[in-house]
Amino acid sequence: MLYRSRHFPSTETTDPYHIWLSEIILQQTRVDQGLTYFLSFQSAFTTVVHLANASEMEVLNLWKGLGYYSRARNLHATAKVIAENYEGNFPSTYVEILKLKGVGTYTAAAIASFAFGEPKAVLDGNVFRVLSRLFHVETPIDSTQGKKEFQALADELLDTKNPAEYNQAIMEFGAIQCSPNNPKCDQCPLDFMCEAKAKNSVKQLPV
């Protein structure tokens, strides 16, 4: 699962390398811990080419303490692919980004929308929660059907003219307003349309 924060540097840039780097670091990692590693990598390897040219030992040494070392190896391998196959330029479409090692649908959508303005809806834990509560969707989010259903709903709601702003907004809304344990339902600007609130099932969703 990926976590984002309005305070994290990747939300203030359109550089696909920095967005990718932060997203990979934040897999299985808290924001407060990941930030330090992000800044270290950003300082040591200022571009994806610099990362590609580093030795595996250099990369792993900087990664030390984060765990799940396959992420670091995938990061390094992908940097090499970008340097060699894309002349050091990060691929600019969702389809191409999704081909990169260690990049899943969420990360590909995040990079494509934040860096390149491609209308791709992100679907992370926060978005699952917001959509499941607003529309009272009881399909399990970790099921094949659930993923398809939520992705279709997210795609339908996406502001295609401002995908980056919309994606960031709905993730932040889930993190701050429609939070897991203590959602601010009494102060919610969407309470008039929230089916979960109407059915008193906010805390039971998402499944």
N, C-alpha and C positions, 0 to 999 in steps of 0.2 A: 504494500500500500504506500502511496506517496502523500507527503504532507507539504503544504505550502503556507507561506506567511506573507502578509503585506509588508513585513519588515525584511524579507529575504531579498538580497540583491537581484535575483533573477526576475523579480517582478518589476524592476525599474530599468530594464534594458530590452532591446530587441535583438541582441546578439545571440544567434542560435547556439553558438559554442557555450556561452555562459549559461543559457537556459538548460541545455542538455546536461552540462556538468552538474548544475545544481539539482536537477531532477534525478540523476543517477545517484548522487550522494544522498539524497533524501529518501531513497528507497530503504526501508527498514531502519531509518535513522530519524531521531527527533530534530526539529529545526534548530534548537539551541546548540545541539552538539554538531550538527551538520554545517552550520555557518562557519565555524572555525576551519573545518576541512576545506570548504569551498574557497575561502579566502587564501588558504595555503596553496591550493592547486592553481588558483587564478594568478597568484604571484609567481609561482614556480614555472608554470606553463601558460604564457600569456595568449597563445593561440593554439588551435587544434594541431597545427604542424609541430609546434614545440613539444606538445604532449606525445605526438607520434614518434618524434625523434628521441624521446627519453628512453632509458633502459627500463625493463620491467621492474628491476630492483628499486629504481628511483620512484616509480609509481607506487609500488607496494609499501615502501618506507613511508611515503606521505599518507598512505591509506591506513597505516598501522593504528589499531584501536577501534576502527569502524566495523570490523568483522565482515562476514559474507564477501570474502576476497574475490569471488568470481565476478563481482561487480567491477572491481578494479581492473581485473584482467580483460573483461569485456570492454571497459572504457578505453583501455590502451589499444586493444585490437581494433576497435571501431575508429579510433583516431588515425590509425595507420591506413585503414580502408579509405577514409575521407581524404587523407593526404595523397594517397596513391591513385585512387580511382576518381576523385572529384577535384583534383589539383588543389587540395587544401580548402576548398569552398564547401561549406556545409550544404547537403542536399536541401532543396527548398520546397519540396512537396511532401504531403503526408505519406503518399504511396512510397516514395523513395526513402523517407526517414524511417518508415516502419520496417524497412529491410535491414536496418542497422542492427548489429548484434547487441542484445541487452535492452532494446527499445521495444516497448509494448504499445498498445493502442492509446493508452492515456498519455504517455510521454510523447508519442508521435503527434498527437492532436495538440498537446501543449506547445511543442516547438513550432508546429506548422501555423498555429493561430497567433501565438505571441510574437514570433519572429517574422513571419511572412504574411500575416493577415489572412491566411487561408480559412474559409468557413468550416472548421471542424470543431464539433462540440466535445469538450472534455468530460470525462466521467470518472470522478474519484469518489472517495468515501463521503465527502461533503455534498457532492452533487446527488449521489444516490439518496442521501438522507433528505435533502430538500424536496426532490421530486417524489419520493415515496410518500412523504407526509402531505405535500400539497395536493396530490392526486390520489392519495390512499391506495398506493400500489402494494399489494401484499405478496407479489411474486418474489421469491428469495433472490437477493441480489447476486449471490454466488452461483446461481444456476444458469445453465445455457439459455433458457428461455428468459430469465430475468435480465441477463446482460443484453439480449437482443431487444427486449421490451423497453428497458431504460435508455438504451442507445437511440432507439427510434424516437422516444419522447424528447430526449436531449437535443437530437437533431432538429426536431420539429420546432422547438422553442428557441433555438439559437438565433441571435441577431446576426444575420449574415453580413451586414454592412459594418458591424463593429464586433467581430468574433473575439478578439483579444480582450476587449473591455468587458464583454458579456461573460466570457469564461471566468475571468478573474473575479467578477462581481458575484457570480453564483457560488463559486468556491468560498469566497469570503463570507457570503451570507450564511452558508452552512457552518463555517468555522466559528463565526461570532454570534449570529442571531439564532439560527436553527441548530444549535449545538446538540451533541448526543444526549447529555444527561440533564442539563438545565436550560432548555430552550427558552428564549424570552418571548413566549407566546403573547403575553399581555401587552407587549410593546411592538408587536410585529405588524409591519405595514401590509402584509399579505394575509392577515388573519381572516379577512372577509371571504377569502377563497380557499382557505386551507381545509380540506376534507377531513384530515386526521383530527384537527382541533374540533370540528363539528361532531365527529364521532367519538371524541375523547379517547383517541388511540395514538396520540403523538409518541408516547414513550415505547410503544410496541413496534414502531417503525423506524428504520427499515427492517425487514425480515432477513 
